[in-house]
Amino acid sequence: MQIPSGEHLFILERDDLFQINFYHSSPGTGTRVATIKLDEVPSCNNVFMTFSWTPEEIKLYLGPRVPNGKLLSATGVSSQKQFRIGKDGGIYQIGDHGVDTMQINVYQDGKAVLQPTAYDAWKNTIRATHILSTGQSDQGYIFESVVTNLTLAILVTGFEAYAKMRFQEIELEGIEPNTDAVINAFISQKGREAGLAEILRAEAKEERKTIIQLIVERDFINFQNYQKCKLAYNKAYDLKFGDLSMQSTSIEKIKKIFTYRHRIIHVSPLLGMLNQANVPPEEPVFPKKELATEAVAVFDKFIDSLHKATLKLRRKD
């Protein structure tokens, strides 16, 4: 049995090992599986089976459908087989036991029907920075500077990609965003007076998309701007970055790296001082390996905290 519901997917299967497996998949949690061995179930003509799911765990219950019948139960674990629902409505299996996969993309007629989830894309970003850090060169400190500068640029780009994708995934997982608040925050008063909000609603209906999807696709929100990203999550889902389990000093480091990235991209990846315009009164910041290591750690902690916060969001109904 396969039941897709939005971005949630529920699968019940009996495998060749005479087991019942319950799979639950969503972009936020990935795929988890709960398994019960059928040879542990007493012989019976009718079987009772039920399953439950939360962001924290999934459960499977199974037993003979008789008075006072004993139910067996199993708690889910992360599955080596990942399942996803494509934009074409198809169900895709990614990986298997003993098979590792990375950066899966599926295209049909030039259009993406399956791409990595926001969290998978972020973990691929972290993996890329780790690979970059293993590079070697005889160019001395300038090589260290370039690697550090590229690491900072990759982290901010990865932050933007995660925030942009996760912003849409939350809605597809069944959490209703405050669309009006987003419109008021990111469409100018002049645009609203010109009827842009009504045009978006009409186009969303025609294209069978949500207004949030259109707002993101048309770049009304700059997720590479920390303050704009913070505002978007607050307005849409009442999720406050200030409530994340992050120290204020870590948040300030992230903001500074956003500004460093701007100079790296728009001035030069060979920058030897990242905050030159502010020296003095600031102390100079040089692109050294220690900075790259610290930046990877603080960005990863922030995204992990943000992701966990999105999983705690609940339907208003």
HELIX and SHEET records of a PDB file:
HELIX    1   1 LEU A   38  GLU A   40  5                                   3    
HELIX    2   2 ALA A  118  SER A  133  1                                  16    
HELIX    3   3 TYR A  141  LEU A  172  1                                  32    
HELIX    4   4 THR A  179  PHE A  186  1                                   8    
HELIX    5   5 GLN A  189  GLU A  193  1                                   5    
HELIX    6   6 LEU A  196  GLU A  207  1                                  12    
HELIX    7   7 ILE A  211  GLU A  217  1                                   7    
HELIX    8   8 TYR A  226  TYR A  237  1                                  12    
HELIX    9   9 PHE A  241  ASP A  243  5                                   3    
HELIX   10  10 SER A  248  HIS A  266  1                                  19    
HELIX   11  11 GLN A  276  ASN A  278  5                                   3    
HELIX   12  12 LYS A  289  LEU A  311  1                                  23    
SHEET    1   A 5 GLN A   2  SER A   5  0                                        
SHEET    2   A 5 HIS A   8  ARG A  14 -1                                        
SHEET    3   A 5 GLN A  19  SER A  26 -1                                        
SHEET    4   A 5 GLY A  30  LYS A  37 -1                                        
SHEET    5   A 5 VAL A  77  SER A  78 -1                                        
SHEET    1   B 3 VAL A  47  TRP A  53  0                                        
SHEET    2   B 3 ILE A  58  PRO A  64 -1                                        
SHEET    3   B 3 LEU A  72  THR A  75 -1                                        
SHEET    1   C 2 GLN A  82  ILE A  85  0                                        
SHEET    2   C 2 ILE A  91  ILE A  94 -1                                        
SHEET    1   D 2 VAL A 106  GLN A 108  0                                        
SHEET    2   D 2 LYS A 111  LEU A 114 -1                                        
END                                                                             
